[in-house]
Amino acid sequence: MVKRKNVEKAGQISLDLVSEKRGPKPKFLPGEVSGRASNNHGFLENIWDRFWPGLSAAETEDDVIRAFREAYDGFSDLVPARAGLILEVKKERSFPKGRTARIRFMADSLGGLGVVSARRSRDICAEERAEAKRAHKILRCEYYIECSCGYTGPSHDKACRWCHTIIPEWLAPATITDIL
């Protein structure tokens, strides 16, 4: 009897454990939110001086739409669809005082399109910016050389380690900065 219970229990364990993760499923990928926030930042940077006077006085969604139409007469996915979210973000207690801080705050808050909260959208953007700062970079490029002084081995800063003779450009292969 004991063996039969173990067999039944073992038969219930799923082989695909990855698809059974618990917790809420993400609504957006973090890169989408930060990319959208970056686009919003560039857009708001261009219209902010015309948009802010009307937005600062706005009390309703119609006021936000009117202020936006006065600042920009083209099509945008921000207004009128996100007018309520813009007003909500503007009324937050932590809304900054400086121009560039306000633009960044508004752009990051609108990056989640209201599907995720404005606070979570700002957190995602901050995490993505911090991750970009931590990205590894190549600091030095070395070559394996045979020098006329007798040294054979890796170079140091594109030169011989013993006599410090610089590798001529025609001998060194093109680097990424040369191509770009």
C-alpha positions as CSV (number, residue, x, y, z in Angstrom):
1,M,0.0,0.0,0.0
2,V,2.8,2.4,0.8
3,K,4.4,2.0,-2.6
4,R,1.1,2.7,-4.3
5,K,0.7,6.1,-2.6
6,N,4.2,7.1,-3.5
7,V,3.6,6.1,-7.1
8,E,0.3,8.2,-7.3
9,K,2.1,11.1,-5.7
10,A,5.0,10.9,-8.0
11,G,2.6,10.8,-11.0
12,Q,1.2,14.2,-10.0
13,I,4.5,16.0,-10.1
14,S,4.8,18.0,-13.3
15,L,7.9,17.7,-15.4
16,D,7.5,21.3,-16.6
17,L,8.3,23.3,-13.5
18,V,9.2,26.5,-15.3
19,S,5.6,27.3,-16.5
20,E,4.2,26.8,-13.0
21,K,6.0,29.8,-11.4
22,R,3.9,31.6,-8.9
23,G,3.2,35.2,-8.6
24,P,1.8,37.8,-10.9
25,K,2.9,37.7,-14.6
26,P,4.7,40.8,-15.8
27,K,2.5,43.1,-17.8
28,F,5.5,44.7,-19.7
29,L,9.1,43.8,-20.1
30,P,11.3,46.3,-18.2
31,G,13.0,47.3,-21.5
32,E,9.7,48.3,-23.0
33,V,8.9,50.6,-20.1
34,S,12.3,52.3,-20.0
35,G,12.3,52.6,-23.8
36,R,8.9,54.2,-23.9
37,A,10.0,56.5,-21.0
38,S,13.1,57.5,-23.0
39,N,10.9,58.4,-26.0
40,N,8.6,60.3,-23.8
41,H,11.5,62.2,-22.3
42,G,12.7,63.4,-25.7
43,F,9.2,64.4,-26.7
44,L,8.5,66.3,-23.5
45,E,11.9,67.9,-23.6
46,N,10.9,69.5,-26.9
47,I,7.5,70.8,-25.9
48,W,7.9,71.4,-22.1
49,D,8.4,75.2,-22.2
50,R,5.1,75.5,-24.0
51,F,3.3,72.7,-22.2
52,W,4.2,73.4,-18.6
53,P,2.4,76.8,-18.1
54,G,-0.9,75.2,-19.1
55,L,-0.3,72.0,-17.3
56,S,0.7,73.7,-14.0
57,A,-2.7,75.4,-14.0
58,A,-4.7,72.3,-15.1
59,E,-7.3,70.9,-12.7
60,T,-9.2,68.5,-15.0
61,E,-8.4,66.2,-17.9
62,D,-9.9,68.7,-20.3
63,D,-7.4,71.3,-19.0
64,V,-4.5,68.9,-19.7
65,I,-5.7,68.2,-23.2
66,R,-6.1,71.9,-23.9
67,A,-2.6,72.7,-22.5
68,F,-1.2,69.9,-24.7
69,R,-3.0,71.1,-27.8
70,E,-1.6,74.6,-27.3
71,A,1.9,73.2,-26.9
72,Y,1.8,70.6,-29.7
73,D,-0.7,70.5,-32.6
74,G,0.4,67.2,-34.0
75,F,-0.7,63.6,-33.1
76,S,0.7,62.0,-30.0
77,D,-0.2,58.8,-28.0
78,L,0.1,60.7,-24.7
79,V,-2.9,63.0,-25.0
80,P,-5.9,62.5,-24.8
81,A,-5.5,58.9,-23.9
82,R,-3.1,59.6,-21.0
83,A,-4.5,62.9,-19.8
84,G,-5.8,61.4,-16.6
85,L,-2.5,59.8,-15.8
86,I,-0.6,63.0,-16.6
87,L,-2.9,64.9,-14.2
88,E,-2.5,62.3,-11.5
89,V,1.3,62.3,-11.9
90,K,1.4,66.2,-11.7
91,K,-0.6,66.1,-8.5
92,E,1.7,63.6,-6.7
93,R,3.3,64.9,-3.5
94,S,6.8,64.0,-4.7
95,F,6.5,65.9,-8.0
96,P,9.8,67.7,-8.4
97,K,10.4,71.5,-8.6
98,G,13.2,71.7,-11.3
99,R,12.5,71.6,-15.1
100,T,14.7,68.6,-16.0
101,A,13.6,66.7,-12.9
102,R,9.9,67.3,-13.8
103,I,10.5,66.1,-17.3
104,R,12.3,62.9,-16.2
105,F,9.6,62.3,-13.5
106,M,6.7,62.7,-16.0
107,A,8.4,60.7,-18.7
108,D,9.3,57.8,-16.4
109,S,5.8,57.8,-14.8
110,L,4.1,57.6,-18.2
111,G,6.4,54.8,-19.4
112,G,4.1,52.1,-18.0
113,L,1.0,53.6,-19.9
114,G,-1.0,53.3,-16.7
115,V,-1.0,49.5,-16.8
116,V,1.6,49.5,-14.1
117,S,1.4,52.3,-11.5
118,A,3.3,55.5,-12.0
119,R,5.5,54.7,-9.0
120,R,6.4,51.2,-10.4
121,S,7.1,52.6,-13.8
122,R,9.6,55.1,-12.3
123,D,11.2,52.2,-10.3
124,I,11.6,50.1,-13.5
125,C,13.2,53.0,-15.3
126,A,15.6,53.6,-12.4
127,E,16.5,49.9,-12.3
128,E,17.2,49.9,-16.1
129,R,19.4,53.0,-15.8
130,A,21.4,51.5,-12.9
131,E,21.8,48.3,-14.9
132,A,23.1,50.2,-17.9
133,K,25.7,51.9,-15.7
134,R,26.9,48.5,-14.4
135,A,27.4,47.1,-17.9
136,H,30.9,45.9,-18.6
137,K,33.1,47.8,-20.9
138,I,36.4,47.0,-22.5
139,L,39.0,49.1,-20.9
140,R,42.1,48.1,-22.8
141,C,42.9,46.1,-25.9
142,E,46.0,43.9,-26.1
143,Y,47.7,42.0,-28.9
144,Y,50.1,39.1,-28.9
145,I,53.3,40.4,-30.4
146,E,56.8,39.4,-31.4
147,C,59.1,42.5,-31.0
148,S,62.6,43.0,-32.6
149,C,63.9,43.5,-29.0
150,G,63.3,39.8,-28.4
151,Y,60.0,40.1,-26.4
152,T,57.3,37.6,-27.3
153,G,53.9,37.8,-25.6
154,P,50.9,40.1,-24.9
155,S,51.3,43.8,-25.6
156,H,50.5,46.5,-23.1
157,D,48.5,49.5,-24.3
158,K,49.3,48.6,-27.9
159,A,53.1,48.6,-27.3
160,C,55.9,46.2,-26.4
161,R,56.2,45.5,-22.7
162,W,60.0,45.7,-22.7
163,C,61.0,48.5,-25.1
164,H,57.6,50.3,-25.3
165,T,57.6,50.4,-29.1
166,I,54.2,51.2,-30.3
167,I,52.4,48.8,-32.7
168,P,52.0,50.6,-36.0
169,E,48.4,51.2,-37.1
170,W,48.8,49.3,-40.4
171,L,49.8,46.2,-38.4
172,A,47.0,46.3,-35.8
173,P,43.6,45.2,-36.9
174,A,40.8,47.7,-37.0
175,T,39.0,48.2,-33.7
176,I,35.3,48.9,-33.2
177,T,35.9,52.7,-32.8
178,D,37.8,52.7,-36.1
179,I,34.8,51.1,-37.9
180,L,32.2,53.4,-36.3
